[in-house]
Every structure is written in C-alpha cells, then in structure tokens.
Amino acid sequence: EVLLLGQNVNSYKAECGKDFIKLLEDVNKIKGIERIRFMTSHPKDAHKELFRAMRDLDKVCEHLHLPLQSGSDRILKLMNRRYTSGKYLNLAEEYKRIVPGGSLTTDIIAGFPSETDSDFKKTCVIMKDVGFDSSYTFKYSSRERTKASELADDVPDDVKASRLKSLSELQCGISEERNRRLTDKVVEVLVEGVSKKDGEILTGRTGTNKPAVFKGSRSLVGRSVDVEIESVTAYALRGRIVR
C-alpha cells in the first residue's frame, strides 16, 4: 500500500504538466502496489473527474477525505475556504453517485471565532445530510501567521468543549449506522498488525479505510484477506476470515 500525502494533494501538478489524476494513473501501473490511498483533498480541487478515476483505477481505494470544517457559509468565508456548504453538499452527492459504496470522511472545527449557535447547528445539519463515515473534530485554537489569528478568539472554551462533544456524539451515531450496513458482508482487509491486547487478534483496514479486527495468524500481516463482518461498533468492524 502507498499513501500519496499532501496538505492539498489534489492540487498536485508536476513541471512536466502531469496533474493528480495522471499521477494516480501512473502509480496504478506499478507492479507490487496493491492499494493506493491519498489525502488530504480540498473541496475546491475535488471534481467528478477525480471521482471517476477513483472508481475506474483498480488499485485506488474508494475513500475520500474531504474536510468540511464548518457548515456555515459565513464561517467558511472567514476561514477563506473558497466554497459554500451547498457546493460541498453537491460534491458529496456527486462522489457517492459516481463511487457507490465509497467512504467519505472529513475534518470539522468547533468554536471558530464568532461561531454562533446558529452557525454550529448548520454544521450539525450538513453532517447528518452527508452521513460521513467518520470525522476528525477539533476545538479551535489560534495559530500564528494564519488569517484566523487576526480574529478575536471569542468563543468561550466551555462552549467549544460542549460543541465538540455534540459533534462527537452525532458522528458516533452516524458511523455506527454506516458500519452496520456491512454486517454479514465479505470485505477485503489488508492486515496491518497484531492486537496489543490479544496475540490471536489481527487488525487491518478495508479499502474504504474502515478498521477491522478478526482472529488469525500473525503470518498474515502484510497480506490481504477476505473477512465476513459479524458485528460492528462506531469505530471498527469485527468478523472472521473466510479466505
């Protein structure tokens, strides 16, 4: 497995003129590579051509990490994100249409300067509408030399903490519901290691980046196996090897 990593990896463009999709196509041809992942994507550079490449290139994992940050257009403008919540929602819908069964994860910030209860509720609404497989949620904290550092950090810390807790609880419910759809299905898992708590339990990830745990020999680490999903939590799939 290879991970193509960048703060905005979709904006890649080589001096020879190759863009990110051509890079994916080239890496997809390399013998010995079974899986290709990439992150992080920026909504301004996400488009249907990328989604089609994810669908058509057999080694590219069907997992898109697409940071939302906020569901409030006012806050997005303050963040200088260069997209609206409506555009983001359209991208998410287009991705799911072109890559059926693909997973979608995101980043969200709670308590950005001047964020109101109304702004926060808009974020919760779009989280429900999109149905993210998982999300990385954070409390806002000022960073030097950023546009946001010029704004007053005026959301009280207890409000930030409360909003972060609400986001986590909301995502937990959505994630479990999304994972439950995989119950009784067989998925391919790349075995990554052995559980620290139980030497008979292996851990790995599906092509859609979902953690999975199951019994097996440590000799399988580094190999792909088929796992039938027997139960799920919000955070992982549990099952048994069927091949």
C-alpha positions in Angstrom: 0.0 0.0 0.0 1.2 3.5 -0.8 -0.1 6.8 0.6 0.1 9.9 -1.5 0.2 12.7 1.1 -0.2 16.4 0.9 -1.9 19.3 2.6 -3.9 19.7 -0.6 -2.9 16.6 -2.6 -5.4 17.2 -5.4 -3.6 20.4 -6.4 -0.5 18.4 -7.4 0.9 19.4 -10.8 4.4 18.4 -12.0 6.6 20.6 -14.1 6.0 18.3 -17.0 2.3 19.1 -16.8 1.1 15.9 -15.1 -1.8 16.5 -12.8 -3.0 14.5 -9.9 -5.2 12.2 -11.9 -2.3 11.3 -14.2 -0.2 10.7 -11.1 -2.8 8.2 -9.9 -2.9 6.5 -13.3 0.9 6.2 -13.3 1.1 4.8 -9.8 -1.7 2.4 -10.6 0.5 0.8 -13.2 3.4 0.0 -10.8 3.7 -3.7 -10.1 3.8 -4.7 -6.5 1.5 -2.0 -5.3 -1.9 -3.3 -4.3 -3.5 -0.2 -2.8 -3.2 3.5 -3.4 -4.6 6.0 -0.8 -4.3 9.8 -0.9 -5.1 12.6 1.5 -5.9 15.4 2.2 -8.2 16.7 -0.5 -9.6 20.3 -0.7 -13.1 20.8 -1.9 -12.0 23.5 -4.4 -9.9 20.9 -6.2 -12.4 17.9 -6.0 -14.4 17.1 -9.1 -16.1 14.4 -11.0 -13.0 13.5 -13.0 -11.2 12.6 -9.8 -14.2 10.6 -8.6 -14.3 8.7 -11.9 -10.6 7.9 -11.5 -11.2 6.5 -8.0 -13.9 4.3 -9.5 -12.0 3.1 -12.5 -8.5 2.6 -11.3 -8.5 -0.8 -9.6 -5.8 0.0 -7.0 -7.1 3.3 -5.8 -9.0 2.9 -2.6 -12.6 4.1 -2.6 -12.1 6.5 0.4 -12.2 10.3 0.1 -11.1 12.5 3.0 -12.7 15.9 2.2 -12.5 18.5 5.0 -15.7 20.4 5.6 -14.5 22.5 8.6 -17.9 24.2 9.0 -21.5 24.0 7.7 -21.9 27.8 8.0 -21.2 29.8 4.8 -20.4 32.8 7.0 -17.7 30.9 8.9 -16.4 29.3 5.7 -15.9 32.7 4.3 -14.0 33.8 7.4 -11.8 30.7 7.0 -11.1 31.7 3.4 -12.2 28.2 2.3 -13.4 29.2 -1.1 -16.5 27.0 -1.2 -20.0 27.1 0.3 -21.9 24.5 2.3 -24.1 24.0 -0.8 -21.1 23.3 -3.1 -19.7 20.9 -0.6 -23.0 19.0 -0.3 -23.2 18.8 -4.1 -19.6 17.4 -4.2 -20.5 14.8 -1.6 -23.6 13.7 -3.5 -21.7 13.5 -6.8 -19.0 11.4 -5.1 -21.5 9.0 -3.8 -23.2 8.7 -7.1 -20.0 8.0 -9.0 -18.3 5.9 -6.4 -21.2 3.8 -4.9 -20.0 2.1 -1.7 -17.1 4.6 -1.3 -16.5 6.1 2.1 -16.3 9.8 2.9 -14.6 11.3 5.9 -14.0 14.9 7.0 -12.5 17.4 9.4 -14.6 19.8 11.4 -13.6 22.7 13.7 -15.8 23.6 16.7 -15.7 27.1 18.1 -14.1 29.1 15.3 -14.0 32.8 16.1 -17.5 34.4 16.2 -19.2 31.0 15.7 -22.8 31.3 16.9 -25.3 28.6 17.9 -26.9 29.0 14.5 -23.6 28.5 12.7 -23.0 25.4 14.8 -26.4 24.0 14.1 -25.8 24.4 10.3 -22.7 22.2 10.7 -24.7 19.5 12.5 -27.3 19.6 9.7 -24.8 19.0 7.0 -23.1 16.3 8.9 -26.5 14.5 9.0 -27.2 15.2 5.4 -23.8 13.9 4.1 -23.6 11.0 6.5 -19.8 10.9 7.0 -18.3 7.5 7.7 -16.1 9.3 10.3 -14.8 12.7 11.1 -11.9 14.3 12.9 -13.3 17.0 15.1 -11.3 19.7 16.9 -11.7 22.7 19.2 -10.5 25.8 17.5 -7.2 27.2 18.8 -5.4 30.2 17.3 -2.2 29.6 15.2 0.3 32.3 14.4 0.5 33.7 10.9 -2.9 32.4 9.9 -5.8 34.5 8.7 -7.8 33.4 11.7 -5.2 34.6 14.1 -6.3 38.1 13.2 -9.8 37.4 14.6 -10.7 37.5 18.3 -10.9 34.1 19.8 -14.2 34.9 21.4 -16.0 31.6 21.8 -15.6 30.5 25.4 -13.7 27.3 26.0 -16.6 25.6 27.7 -18.8 26.3 24.7 -16.1 24.9 22.4 -16.0 21.8 24.6 -19.7 21.4 24.6 -19.9 21.7 20.8 -17.1 19.3 20.3 -18.9 16.8 22.5 -22.1 17.2 20.5 -20.2 16.7 17.2 -18.5 13.5 18.5 -21.8 12.1 19.8 -23.5 12.9 16.5 -20.7 11.3 14.4 -20.7 8.2 16.6 -24.3 7.5 15.8 -23.8 8.1 12.1 -20.6 6.0 12.0 -22.3 3.0 13.7 -25.3 3.2 11.3 -22.9 3.3 8.3 -20.9 0.4 9.6 -24.0 -1.6 10.4 -24.7 -1.8 6.6 -21.7 -4.0 6.3 -22.9 -6.7 8.7 -22.9 -10.2 7.0 -21.0 -8.8 4.0 -17.5 -10.0 3.0 -14.9 -7.3 2.6 -11.2 -7.3 1.7 -8.9 -6.3 4.5 -5.2 -5.5 4.4 -3.7 -7.0 7.6 -1.6 -4.3 9.3 -0.7 -5.9 12.6 -1.5 -7.9 15.7 -3.6 -6.6 18.6 -1.5 -5.4 21.6 -4.1 -7.0 23.9 -4.5 -10.4 22.2 -1.9 -12.1 20.1 -4.5 -14.1 18.3 -6.4 -11.0 17.0 -5.3 -9.3 13.8 -6.0 -5.7 12.9 -6.3 -4.2 9.4 -8.2 -1.8 7.2 -10.7 -2.2 4.4 -10.3 -0.4 1.0 -12.7 2.2 2.4 -10.4 2.8 5.3 -12.5 1.1 8.0 -10.6 -0.6 10.8 -11.3 -4.3 11.2 -10.4 -6.9 13.8 -10.5 -10.7 13.5 -8.7 -13.8 14.6 -5.8 -15.1 12.5 -2.1 -15.9 12.3 0.5 -13.2 12.6 2.0 -14.7 9.4 -0.9 -12.9 7.5 0.4 -9.4 8.4 1.0 -7.5 5.2 -1.4 -9.7 3.2 -5.0 -9.2 2.1 -7.7 -11.4 3.4 -11.5 -11.7 3.0 -13.4 -11.1 6.2 -17.1 -11.7 6.8 -18.4 -8.9 9.1 -20.2 -10.3 12.1 -20.6 -7.2 14.3 -19.7 -3.5 14.3 -19.2 -0.5 16.5 -18.9 3.1 15.5 -15.2 2.7 15.3 -14.5 -0.8 13.9 -15.7 -3.9 12.1 -15.4 -7.3 13.7 -15.5 -10.5 11.8 -13.9 -13.8 10.7 -11.6 -14.7 7.9 -13.3 -16.6 5.1 -10.3 -17.0 2.8 
